[in-house]
Every structure is written in structure tokens, then in C-alpha cells.
Amino acid sequence: MISKKDIEHLAKLARIDVSEAEKEKLAQDLQAVLAYVKTLQEADVGDESFTHFEHLETRLREDAKENDLAEARRTQQLLASAPVQEKGYVTVKNVLGK
């Protein structure tokens, strides 16, 4: 069971202020989360191992490279049309002072 003292310790670690009412609610919420995690741990997954994902591979969409090139072209067009640019950025007049 999550105690009020546990919540106070977690709040101190997170550097947050928690009211008395919030402590009770957080204790209940954390207890529910831990109960759910326990249920997941007890689930029968057969012979499947979910600790390794070697069978997964990263796939980019077919248009990903085209989108990257189009974005680079748009950036170059913007920079080319800017009246003043510096180090790859559009330079604007200071409007806030100093």
C-alpha cells in the first residue's frame, strides 16, 4: 500500500508541493497503477519474450526522402528571398528594444 509518507517523499524528490487532499488522491492513483502493473506481470504470454525486439526493423515511408528534399528546397527558397540572412537564418530588425 502506498502511504502518505511515500507520497511526501516522492513530492520532495520531484520538488513539488502537494496538498493533503492531493496526497490521498495520489496514493490511490499510484496504488491503482501498481496493481495494474502487477496484473501485467502475471499475464501468461506463453513462450513469447518481449525483452528483445531484433525482429523489428525501422522502415521509412517511401516519400520520406522526397519530403526531406522538398523541405530543404523550401528552406533554401525562403533564405534566398530574405532581404538579410546570416549563418543560414533570416535576420530581422530588433522590435523589442536593445
N, CA, C and O atoms as CSV, one atom per row, in Angstrom:
chain,resi,resn,atom,element,x,y,z
A,1,MET,N,N,0.838,-1.176,0.000
A,1,MET,CA,C,0.000,0.000,0.000
A,1,MET,C,C,0.887,1.245,0.000
A,1,MET,O,O,1.869,1.318,0.740
A,2,ILE,N,N,0.539,2.206,-0.822
A,2,ILE,CA,C,1.268,3.471,-0.889
A,2,ILE,C,C,0.834,4.334,0.296
A,2,ILE,O,O,-0.355,4.583,0.491
A,3,SER,N,N,1.794,4.777,1.070
A,3,SER,CA,C,1.468,5.572,2.255
A,3,SER,C,C,1.596,7.062,1.959
A,3,SER,O,O,2.158,7.475,0.944
A,4,LYS,N,N,1.059,7.843,2.873
A,4,LYS,CA,C,1.159,9.289,2.779
A,4,LYS,C,C,2.630,9.708,2.839
A,4,LYS,O,O,3.041,10.665,2.182
A,5,LYS,N,N,3.407,8.986,3.627
A,5,LYS,CA,C,4.835,9.259,3.745
A,5,LYS,C,C,5.550,9.012,2.410
A,5,LYS,O,O,6.457,9.756,2.037
A,6,ASP,N,N,5.130,7.957,1.694
A,6,ASP,CA,C,5.700,7.676,0.373
A,6,ASP,C,C,5.429,8.834,-0.582
A,6,ASP,O,O,6.314,9.259,-1.325
A,7,ILE,N,N,4.199,9.339,-0.556
A,7,ILE,CA,C,3.820,10.448,-1.427
A,7,ILE,C,C,4.635,11.696,-1.073
A,7,ILE,O,O,5.099,12.409,-1.962
A,8,GLU,N,N,4.804,11.955,0.215
A,8,GLU,CA,C,5.593,13.107,0.647
A,8,GLU,C,C,7.037,12.982,0.161
A,8,GLU,O,O,7.646,13.966,-0.259
A,9,HIS,N,N,7.579,11.761,0.220
A,9,HIS,CA,C,8.951,11.523,-0.244
A,9,HIS,C,C,9.041,11.754,-1.758
A,9,HIS,O,O,9.970,12.411,-2.227
A,10,LEU,N,N,8.087,11.222,-2.518
A,10,LEU,CA,C,8.083,11.423,-3.967
A,10,LEU,C,C,7.930,12.897,-4.322
A,10,LEU,O,O,8.579,13.385,-5.246
A,11,ALA,N,N,7.074,13.607,-3.590
A,11,ALA,CA,C,6.875,15.038,-3.835
A,11,ALA,C,C,8.166,15.805,-3.571
A,11,ALA,O,O,8.501,16.737,-4.302
A,12,LYS,N,N,8.881,15.415,-2.536
A,12,LYS,CA,C,10.157,16.070,-2.215
A,12,LYS,C,C,11.169,15.819,-3.326
A,12,LYS,O,O,11.883,16.732,-3.739
A,13,LEU,N,N,11.231,14.574,-3.811
A,13,LEU,CA,C,12.150,14.247,-4.900
A,13,LEU,C,C,11.815,15.018,-6.167
A,13,LEU,O,O,12.708,15.453,-6.895
A,14,ALA,N,N,10.505,15.186,-6.427
A,14,ALA,CA,C,10.062,15.899,-7.622
A,14,ALA,C,C,10.064,17.411,-7.426
A,14,ALA,O,O,9.830,18.175,-8.362
A,15,ARG,N,N,10.332,17.827,-6.187
A,15,ARG,CA,C,10.344,19.250,-5.833
A,15,ARG,C,C,9.011,19.921,-6.166
A,15,ARG,O,O,8.967,20.978,-6.796
A,16,ILE,N,N,7.929,19.280,-5.729
A,16,ILE,CA,C,6.600,19.844,-5.917
A,16,ILE,C,C,5.880,19.905,-4.578
A,16,ILE,O,O,6.145,19.110,-3.677
A,17,ASP,N,N,4.978,20.849,-4.466
A,17,ASP,CA,C,4.131,20.943,-3.283
A,17,ASP,C,C,2.858,20.147,-3.538
A,17,ASP,O,O,2.250,20.254,-4.603
A,18,VAL,N,N,2.468,19.361,-2.565
A,18,VAL,CA,C,1.270,18.537,-2.686
A,18,VAL,C,C,0.413,18.779,-1.440
A,18,VAL,O,O,0.882,18.638,-0.311
A,19,SER,N,N,-0.843,19.144,-1.669
A,19,SER,CA,C,-1.741,19.382,-0.540
A,19,SER,C,C,-2.146,18.051,0.092
A,19,SER,O,O,-1.916,16.987,-0.481
A,20,GLU,N,N,-2.745,18.123,1.265
A,20,GLU,CA,C,-3.189,16.908,1.956
A,20,GLU,C,C,-4.197,16.125,1.108
A,20,GLU,O,O,-4.125,14.899,1.025
A,21,ALA,N,N,-5.136,16.841,0.480
A,21,ALA,CA,C,-6.133,16.177,-0.363
A,21,ALA,C,C,-5.471,15.500,-1.563
A,21,ALA,O,O,-5.857,14.399,-1.956
A,22,GLU,N,N,-4.469,16.172,-2.140
A,22,GLU,CA,C,-3.760,15.602,-3.284
A,22,GLU,C,C,-2.960,14.370,-2.877
A,22,GLU,O,O,-2.827,13.428,-3.659
A,23,LYS,N,N,-2.431,14.373,-1.665
A,23,LYS,CA,C,-1.663,13.216,-1.189
A,23,LYS,C,C,-2.525,11.965,-1.166
A,23,LYS,O,O,-2.088,10.898,-1.598
A,24,GLU,N,N,-3.736,12.091,-0.668
A,24,GLU,CA,C,-4.657,10.949,-0.626
A,24,GLU,C,C,-4.978,10.455,-2.039
A,24,GLU,O,O,-4.945,9.255,-2.311
A,25,LYS,N,N,-5.290,11.408,-2.937
A,25,LYS,CA,C,-5.645,11.049,-4.318
A,25,LYS,C,C,-4.457,10.411,-5.023
A,25,LYS,O,O,-4.614,9.403,-5.713
A,26,LEU,N,N,-3.270,10.986,-4.857
A,26,LEU,CA,C,-2.071,10.419,-5.481
A,26,LEU,C,C,-1.770,9.021,-4.959
A,26,LEU,O,O,-1.376,8.141,-5.724
A,27,ALA,N,N,-1.951,8.818,-3.675
A,27,ALA,CA,C,-1.716,7.493,-3.094
A,27,ALA,C,C,-2.651,6.469,-3.727
A,27,ALA,O,O,-2.224,5.363,-4.060
A,28,GLN,N,N,-3.912,6.826,-3.893
A,28,GLN,CA,C,-4.884,5.924,-4.520
A,28,GLN,C,C,-4.530,5.662,-5.983
A,28,GLN,O,O,-4.574,4.524,-6.451
A,29,ASP,N,N,-4.176,6.739,-6.699
A,29,ASP,CA,C,-3.829,6.594,-8.117
A,29,ASP,C,C,-2.597,5.724,-8.308
A,29,ASP,O,O,-2.577,4.855,-9.179
A,30,LEU,N,N,-1.572,5.953,-7.499
A,30,LEU,CA,C,-0.354,5.148,-7.615
A,30,LEU,C,C,-0.611,3.694,-7.246
A,30,LEU,O,O,-0.044,2.784,-7.851
A,31,GLN,N,N,-1.459,3.479,-6.261
A,31,GLN,CA,C,-1.800,2.111,-5.886
A,31,GLN,C,C,-2.499,1.397,-7.042
A,31,GLN,O,O,-2.251,0.217,-7.293
A,32,ALA,N,N,-3.374,2.119,-7.744
A,32,ALA,CA,C,-4.074,1.544,-8.897
A,32,ALA,C,C,-3.090,1.223,-10.024
A,32,ALA,O,O,-3.205,0.183,-10.673
A,33,VAL,N,N,-2.139,2.102,-10.252
A,33,VAL,CA,C,-1.130,1.863,-11.287
A,33,VAL,C,C,-0.293,0.635,-10.943
A,33,VAL,O,O,-0.045,-0.214,-11.799
A,34,LEU,N,N,0.136,0.547,-9.699
A,34,LEU,CA,C,0.937,-0.608,-9.283
A,34,LEU,C,C,0.153,-1.910,-9.374
A,34,LEU,O,O,0.712,-2.949,-9.725
A,35,ALA,N,N,-1.135,-1.861,-9.061
A,35,ALA,CA,C,-1.975,-3.056,-9.190
A,35,ALA,C,C,-2.076,-3.476,-10.653
A,35,ALA,O,O,-2.060,-4.667,-10.964
A,36,TYR,N,N,-2.180,-2.499,-11.545
A,36,TYR,CA,C,-2.252,-2.807,-12.979
A,36,TYR,C,C,-0.938,-3.406,-13.470
A,36,TYR,O,O,-0.939,-4.355,-14.253
A,37,VAL,N,N,0.175,-2.855,-13.011
A,37,VAL,CA,C,1.483,-3.392,-13.397
A,37,VAL,C,C,1.619,-4.825,-12.900
A,37,VAL,O,O,2.144,-5.683,-13.610
A,38,LYS,N,N,1.155,-5.085,-11.696
A,38,LYS,CA,C,1.210,-6.450,-11.165
A,38,LYS,C,C,0.383,-7.396,-12.036
A,38,LYS,O,O,0.802,-8.521,-12.309
A,39,THR,N,N,-0.782,-6.941,-12.466
A,39,THR,CA,C,-1.624,-7.751,-13.353
A,39,THR,C,C,-0.893,-8.049,-14.650
A,39,THR,O,O,-0.935,-9.177,-15.142
A,40,LEU,N,N,-0.224,-7.050,-15.207
A,40,LEU,CA,C,0.531,-7.250,-16.447
A,40,LEU,C,C,1.678,-8.232,-16.239
A,40,LEU,O,O,1.951,-9.058,-17.110
A,41,GLN,N,N,2.350,-8.151,-15.095
A,41,GLN,CA,C,3.462,-9.053,-14.811
A,41,GLN,C,C,2.987,-10.498,-14.694
A,41,GLN,O,O,3.723,-11.429,-15.023
A,42,GLU,N,N,1.767,-10.678,-14.230
A,42,GLU,CA,C,1.239,-12.024,-14.042
A,42,GLU,C,C,0.612,-12.600,-15.307
A,42,GLU,O,O,0.230,-13.770,-15.330
A,43,ALA,N,N,0.502,-11.793,-16.356
A,43,ALA,CA,C,-0.127,-12.258,-17.594
A,43,ALA,C,C,0.690,-13.373,-18.227
A,43,ALA,O,O,1.918,-13.306,-18.286
A,44,ASP,N,N,-0.005,-14.396,-18.696
A,44,ASP,CA,C,0.652,-15.512,-19.364
A,44,ASP,C,C,0.884,-15.133,-20.822
A,44,ASP,O,O,-0.068,-14.956,-21.583
A,45,VAL,N,N,2.140,-15.011,-21.204
A,45,VAL,CA,C,2.469,-14.660,-22.581
A,45,VAL,C,C,3.039,-15.860,-23.341
A,45,VAL,O,O,3.576,-15.707,-24.438
A,46,GLY,N,N,2.920,-17.029,-22.765
A,46,GLY,CA,C,3.410,-18.222,-23.434
A,46,GLY,C,C,4.907,-18.199,-23.556
A,46,GLY,O,O,5.617,-17.837,-22.617
A,47,ASP,N,N,5.386,-18.587,-24.721
A,47,ASP,CA,C,6.829,-18.635,-24.958
A,47,ASP,C,C,7.375,-17.325,-25.512
A,47,ASP,O,O,8.578,-17.199,-25.742
A,48,GLU,N,N,6.506,-16.362,-25.724
A,48,GLU,CA,C,6.939,-15.089,-26.296
A,48,GLU,C,C,7.802,-14.319,-25.305
A,48,GLU,O,O,7.483,-14.231,-24.119
A,49,SER,N,N,8.866,-13.782,-25.794
A,49,SER,CA,C,9.719,-12.926,-24.979
A,49,SER,C,C,9.594,-11.509,-25.504
A,49,SER,O,O,9.795,-11.256,-26.692
A,50,PHE,N,N,9.265,-10.596,-24.622
A,50,PHE,CA,C,9.096,-9.212,-25.037
A,50,PHE,C,C,10.275,-8.348,-24.595
A,50,PHE,O,O,10.167,-7.124,-24.521
A,51,THR,N,N,11.384,-8.991,-24.307
A,51,THR,CA,C,12.547,-8.228,-23.874
A,51,THR,C,C,13.490,-7.918,-25.029
A,51,THR,O,O,14.365,-7.063,-24.893
A,52,HIS,N,N,13.329,-8.595,-26.160
A,52,HIS,CA,C,14.202,-8.365,-27.306
A,52,HIS,C,C,13.338,-8.088,-28.522
A,52,HIS,O,O,12.312,-8.731,-28.738
A,53,PHE,N,N,13.769,-7.128,-29.303
A,53,PHE,CA,C,12.986,-6.737,-30.463
A,53,PHE,C,C,13.828,-6.796,-31.734
A,53,PHE,O,O,13.703,-5.932,-32.602
A,54,GLU,N,N,14.680,-7.804,-31.847
A,54,GLU,CA,C,15.535,-7.910,-33.023
A,54,GLU,C,C,14.739,-8.076,-34.308
A,54,GLU,O,O,15.195,-7.683,-35.382
A,55,HIS,N,N,13.555,-8.655,-34.199
A,55,HIS,CA,C,12.769,-8.912,-35.394
A,55,HIS,C,C,12.140,-7.646,-35.972
A,55,HIS,O,O,11.619,-7.658,-37.087
A,56,LEU,N,N,12.190,-6.566,-35.214
A,56,LEU,CA,C,11.641,-5.308,-35.700
A,56,LEU,C,C,12.686,-4.574,-36.525
A,56,LEU,O,O,13.882,-4.659,-36.243
A,57,GLU,N,N,12.246,-3.873,-37.513
A,57,GLU,CA,C,13.169,-3.077,-38.297
A,57,GLU,C,C,12.551,-1.709,-38.554
A,57,GLU,O,O,11.331,-1.560,-38.620
A,58,THR,N,N,13.399,-0.743,-38.694
A,58,THR,CA,C,12.930,0.606,-38.944
A,58,THR,C,C,12.666,0.760,-40.429
A,58,THR,O,O,13.517,0.453,-41.264
A,59,ARG,N,N,11.497,1.230,-40.734
A,59,ARG,CA,C,11.150,1.454,-42.138
A,59,ARG,C,C,10.685,2.886,-42.306
A,59,ARG,O,O,9.840,3.374,-41.556
A,60,LEU,N,N,11.251,3.552,-43.304
A,60,LEU,CA,C,10.801,4.883,-43.628
A,60,LEU,C,C,9.743,4.798,-44.724
A,60,LEU,O,O,9.777,3.911,-45.577
A,61,ARG,N,N,8.825,5.722,-44.680
A,61,ARG,CA,C,7.845,5.766,-45.757
A,61,ARG,C,C,8.571,6.036,-47.059
A,61,ARG,O,O,9.656,6.616,-47.068
A,62,GLU,N,N,7.972,5.615,-48.149
A,62,GLU,CA,C,8.578,5.814,-49.460
A,62,GLU,C,C,8.820,7.288,-49.744
A,62,GLU,O,O,9.816,7.644,-50.374
A,63,ASP,N,N,7.916,8.150,-49.286
A,63,ASP,CA,C,8.038,9.565,-49.607
A,63,ASP,C,C,8.885,10.339,-48.610
A,63,ASP,O,O,8.991,11.560,-48.728
A,64,ALA,N,N,9.492,9.677,-47.635
A,64,ALA,CA,C,10.249,10.379,-46.607
A,64,ALA,C,C,11.420,11.150,-47.203
A,64,ALA,O,O,11.639,12.309,-46.850
A,65,LYS,N,N,12.162,10.532,-48.089
A,65,LYS,CA,C,13.305,11.205,-48.692
A,65,LYS,C,C,12.847,12.380,-49.549
A,65,LYS,O,O,13.468,13.442,-49.538
A,66,GLU,N,N,11.753,12.187,-50.295
A,66,GLU,CA,C,11.218,13.276,-51.112
A,66,GLU,C,C,10.789,14.437,-50.236
A,66,GLU,O,O,11.038,15.593,-50.578
A,67,ASN,N,N,10.145,14.150,-49.107
A,67,ASN,CA,C,9.712,15.206,-48.198
A,67,ASN,C,C,10.902,15.964,-47.634
A,67,ASN,O,O,10.855,17.188,-47.512
A,68,ASP,N,N,11.971,15.246,-47.286
A,68,ASP,CA,C,13.168,15.901,-46.763
A,68,ASP,C,C,13.782,16.823,-47.809
A,68,ASP,O,O,14.195,17.940,-47.495
A,69,LEU,N,N,13.840,16.355,-49.044
A,69,LEU,CA,C,14.405,17.186,-50.108
A,69,LEU,C,C,13.525,18.395,-50.382
A,69,LEU,O,O,14.031,19.498,-50.587
A,70,ALA,N,N,12.216,18.197,-50.387
A,70,ALA,CA,C,11.293,19.309,-50.618
A,70,ALA,C,C,11.420,20.342,-49.506
A,70,ALA,O,O,11.394,21.543,-49.776
A,71,GLU,N,N,11.555,19.898,-48.274
A,71,GLU,CA,C,11.719,20.806,-47.140
A,71,GLU,C,C,13.018,21.602,-47.273
A,71,GLU,O,O,13.043,22.803,-47.004
A,72,ALA,N,N,14.073,20.945,-47.680
A,72,ALA,CA,C,15.360,21.627,-47.864
A,72,ALA,C,C,15.244,22.675,-48.968
A,72,ALA,O,O,15.793,23.770,-48.848
A,73,ARG,N,N,14.527,22.338,-50.050
A,73,ARG,CA,C,14.340,23.315,-51.136
A,73,ARG,C,C,13.536,24.520,-50.652
A,73,ARG,O,O,13.864,25.658,-50.987
A,74,ARG,N,N,12.471,24.273,-49.854
A,74,ARG,CA,C,11.661,25.381,-49.326
A,74,ARG,C,C,12.498,26.277,-48.423
A,74,ARG,O,O,12.369,27.501,-48.465
A,75,THR,N,N,13.348,25.675,-47.614
A,75,THR,CA,C,14.214,26.452,-46.730
A,75,THR,C,C,15.159,27.316,-47.547
A,75,THR,O,O,15.344,28.495,-47.245
A,76,GLN,N,N,15.759,26.734,-48.582
A,76,GLN,CA,C,16.679,27.499,-49.427
A,76,GLN,C,C,15.956,28.638,-50.141
A,76,GLN,O,O,16.502,29.733,-50.272
A,77,GLN,N,N,14.716,28.384,-50.610
A,77,GLN,CA,C,13.941,29.434,-51.265
A,77,GLN,C,C,13.636,30.572,-50.288
A,77,GLN,O,O,13.730,31.744,-50.652
A,78,LEU,N,N,13.276,30.234,-49.066
A,78,LEU,CA,C,12.985,31.252,-48.062
A,78,LEU,C,C,14.225,32.091,-47.790
A,78,LEU,O,O,14.156,33.319,-47.766
A,79,LEU,N,N,15.355,31.431,-47.585
A,79,LEU,CA,C,16.589,32.166,-47.317
A,79,LEU,C,C,16.983,33.040,-48.506
A,79,LEU,O,O,17.464,34.158,-48.321
A,80,ALA,N,N,16.785,32.541,-49.711
A,80,ALA,CA,C,17.140,33.309,-50.905
A,80,ALA,C,C,16.253,34.543,-51.047
A,80,ALA,O,O,16.702,35.570,-51.558
A,81,SER,N,N,15.010,34.456,-50.605
A,81,SER,CA,C,14.096,35.589,-50.754
A,81,SER,C,C,14.187,36.578,-49.598
A,81,SER,O,O,13.604,37.660,-49.673
A,82,ALA,N,N,14.896,36.237,-48.541
A,82,ALA,CA,C,15.012,37.124,-47.378
A,82,ALA,C,C,15.947,38.280,-47.708
A,82,ALA,O,O,16.993,38.073,-48.324
A,83,PRO,N,N,15.580,39.501,-47.303
A,83,PRO,CA,C,16.454,40.644,-47.591
A,83,PRO,C,C,17.807,40.541,-46.885
A,83,PRO,O,O,18.831,40.943,-47.438
A,84,VAL,N,N,17.808,39.997,-45.653
A,84,VAL,CA,C,19.067,39.844,-44.912
A,84,VAL,C,C,19.075,38.463,-44.270
A,84,VAL,O,O,18.091,38.034,-43.668
A,85,GLN,N,N,20.195,37.783,-44.408
A,85,GLN,CA,C,20.339,36.476,-43.765
A,85,GLN,C,C,21.742,36.372,-43.188
A,85,GLN,O,O,22.684,37.011,-43.656
A,86,GLU,N,N,21.847,35.549,-42.163
A,86,GLU,CA,C,23.139,35.377,-41.515
A,86,GLU,C,C,23.244,33.948,-41.003
A,86,GLU,O,O,22.386,33.489,-40.248
A,87,LYS,N,N,24.280,33.254,-41.407
A,87,LYS,CA,C,24.548,31.885,-40.955
A,87,LYS,C,C,23.343,30.965,-41.147
A,87,LYS,O,O,23.055,30.138,-40.281
A,88,GLY,N,N,22.649,31.097,-42.250
A,88,GLY,CA,C,21.523,30.220,-42.552
A,88,GLY,C,C,20.218,30.598,-41.880
A,88,GLY,O,O,19.261,29.824,-41.908
A,89,TYR,N,N,20.164,31.790,-41.267
A,89,TYR,CA,C,18.951,32.263,-40.609
A,89,TYR,C,C,18.518,33.581,-41.240
A,89,TYR,O,O,19.347,34.362,-41.708
A,90,VAL,N,N,17.219,33.813,-41.245
A,90,VAL,CA,C,16.693,35.100,-41.689
A,90,VAL,C,C,16.924,36.103,-40.572
A,90,VAL,O,O,16.572,35.844,-39.421
A,91,THR,N,N,17.511,37.241,-40.901
A,91,THR,CA,C,17.779,38.277,-39.927
A,91,THR,C,C,16.701,39.345,-40.018
A,91,THR,O,O,16.382,39.827,-41.105
A,92,VAL,N,N,16.142,39.713,-38.868
A,92,VAL,CA,C,15.107,40.740,-38.832
A,92,VAL,C,C,15.527,41.862,-37.909
A,92,VAL,O,O,16.412,41.698,-37.069
A,93,LYS,N,N,14.885,42.997,-38.073
A,93,LYS,CA,C,15.167,44.167,-37.247
A,93,LYS,C,C,14.678,43.904,-35.829
A,93,LYS,O,O,13.640,43.270,-35.642
A,94,ASN,N,N,15.411,44.382,-34.830
A,94,ASN,CA,C,15.040,44.240,-33.435
A,94,ASN,C,C,13.816,45.101,-33.162
A,94,ASN,O,O,13.845,46.310,-33.392
A,95,VAL,N,N,12.745,44.491,-32.675
A,95,VAL,CA,C,11.500,45.233,-32.410
A,95,VAL,C,C,11.219,45.383,-30.909
A,95,VAL,O,O,10.271,46.071,-30.529
A,96,LEU,N,N,12.010,44.764,-30.074
A,96,LEU,CA,C,11.750,44.814,-28.634
A,96,LEU,C,C,12.685,45.764,-27.895
A,96,LEU,O,O,12.579,45.888,-26.675
A,97,GLY,N,N,13.562,46.414,-28.568
A,97,GLY,CA,C,14.492,47.312,-27.909
A,97,GLY,C,C,15.881,46.748,-27.945
A,97,GLY,O,O,16.131,45.745,-28.614
A,98,LYS,N,N,16.784,47.371,-27.241
A,98,LYS,CA,C,18.192,46.999,-27.178
A,98,LYS,C,C,18.459,45.794,-27.968
A,98,LYS,O,O,19.600,45.335,-28.028
